[in-house]
Amino acid sequence: MQGFDLDNVGFIIVGLFVVVWAAALAYRRPAKVEERWAPRPAEGS
């Protein structure tokens, strides 16, 4: 554990967060996530 630097671990965690966040934003619009998960109007109204 001598070469284990917590500064590098912090950078890796932040980097992974940014990558996952960017991927989610890029996926959101083409997949029309809002339309898929929006509540549908009740039938017969």
C-alpha positions in Angstrom: 0.0 0.0 0.0 3.0 2.3 -0.2 2.2 3.5 -3.7 -1.5 4.0 -2.9 -2.1 7.8 -3.2 -5.5 9.1 -2.1 -5.2 12.1 -4.3 -5.2 9.9 -7.4 -8.2 7.9 -6.0 -10.1 11.2 -5.7 -9.3 12.2 -9.3 -10.5 8.8 -10.5 -13.8 9.0 -8.6 -14.5 12.5 -9.9 -13.4 11.5 -13.5 -15.8 8.5 -13.4 -18.6 10.7 -12.2 -18.1 13.1 -15.0 -17.9 10.3 -17.6 -21.1 8.7 -16.4 -22.9 12.0 -16.1 -21.9 13.0 -19.7 -23.0 9.6 -21.0 -26.4 9.9 -19.3 -26.9 13.4 -20.9 -25.8 12.1 -24.3 -28.3 9.1 -24.0 -31.2 11.1 -22.7 -32.3 12.9 -25.8 -31.9 10.3 -28.5 -33.6 7.7 -26.3 -36.5 10.1 -25.4 -36.3 9.1 -21.8 -38.8 11.8 -20.7 -41.4 10.6 -23.1 -41.0 7.0 -22.1 -41.3 7.7 -18.3 -44.0 10.5 -18.5 -47.3 9.6 -16.9 -49.9 8.7 -19.5 -53.4 10.2 -19.4 -56.1 7.9 -18.0 -58.2 6.1 -20.6 -61.7 7.3 -21.1 -61.1 10.8 -20.0 
